[in-house]
């Protein structure tokens, strides 16, 4: 990813669903105007979901997700279908591709997507091969209540109508949420405390720092960045204390003890808890820590799939803080990427990272699953602030 690219997590996610050989991959290629997806006459060519990032005029950055056919068969086919189902959790707008013949499965998927409040566009593909696309279009509308857009991905007809419908269905609040919210305004001095440990790629900042910095610059804030060891010098050279200090969660307590009372304080992780998830639920859930025992079981959920390094915050530091409080018998399991259990009932608490690599839709789907199963879920920054005894002293919104 280049410095000018929009991170995939910040793009509108458009999932494409349909039966095998319905032309989903051809449709992705037609929409993106690139040979992104492998196209074949053999049913079941697409195995794992294929992600293609692009820009659409009127929408901006987006991601098309080409999925395996939901009518796949056999043991391997069921595994592909399961992966297709997981794509729903990341989908902001869905395209359901219909073909000729029986389309009861497509109709069932339309209902399932709508139940999750996901806008759906019905697409009748391969119009160049259909004897009576008008009648099929009427049949589809009667079955699922959606008038399909009739297209031919092969001949590139009807594609612009899909783009127009995507723009029409764009959520009103899409891409308007600010990372720093009401904590900073035009002209405010903001101090970023960014310890560059081994987790940060050499020569680069980590993604939450980059995105927060851009958010502040867009607001026309005055931004000063320092490492933790230079915090005292930075504060001493300022005529007035900064309006806001944003720090890495790992040095929350250190920064709190050094800041003046005039400065608000938060962390990158707490900001992303609000930007990507449900901060109120995280704060409510973190108090479940007090109910843990040495026999408790905690799930750490990372968005990244990086190889763990020494002093990793999720794999090392938070587990150490919890075991210091509750004993070494405390069980801590770690999952990464999209690997998140369906059944959470065995856990007493879930701690999610800042989720800068996920879109908000996916994070909220995790929270919804935890809520439904009665399992408290919080995040790294809120957890560290609570365990450090300063959660009630930092600014959350």
Number of C-alpha atoms within 10 A of each C-alpha: 7 6 7 6 10 17 19 20 19 19 23 27 26 24 26 28 29 25 22 21 19 20 25 29 27 25 26 25 22 20 19 18 11 12 12 19 21 13 18 13 10 9 15 19 16 21 18 14 19 18 18 19 18 19 14 14 9 12 17 13 19 20 23 26 26 30 27 31 25 22 15 18 13 8 9 11 17 14 16 23 21 13 17 24 16 13 21 23 20 22 25 24 23 23 24 23 24 29 22 18 7 10 18 13 14 23 20 13 18 23 16 13 19 13 10 12 11 20 19 23 21 25 28 26 28 23 20 14 10 14 10 10 19 14 10 20 21 14 16 25 15 11 15 18 14 18 17 23 19 24 22 22 22 15 12 15 16 17 18 13 13 19 15 13 13 21 15 12 14 16 14 8 7 12 14 7 11 16 24 23 15 9 19 21 17 12 14 17 21 24 23 24 26 24 18 17 11 11 16 13 10 10 6 10 15 14 13 19 19 12 18 19 20 13 17 23 14 12 16 15 17 16 17 14 17 17 15 18 11 12 19 13 10 17 16 10 9 10 7 11 20 22 17 21 26 25 29 22 23 20 16 22 15 13 21 19 9 11 18 13 10 11 19 21 23 29 25 23 27 33 26 23 30 22 21 24 26 19 20 13 17 25 21 12 20 24 16 16 20 10 9 17 16 14 13 17 17 22 22 23 25 25 19 16 12 10 6 13 11 10 14 14 18 19 19 13 15 21 21 17 15 22 17 11 16 17 14 13 12 18 16 19 13 16 18 15 14 15 12 16 12 10 10 17 12 11 18 20 27 27 24 28 24 26 25 25 19 20 23 26 19 23 21 16 16 19 21 14 16 20 13 10 13 14 18 22 27 28 28 27 28 30 26 25 23 17 18 13 11 14 19 9 13 18 17 22 15
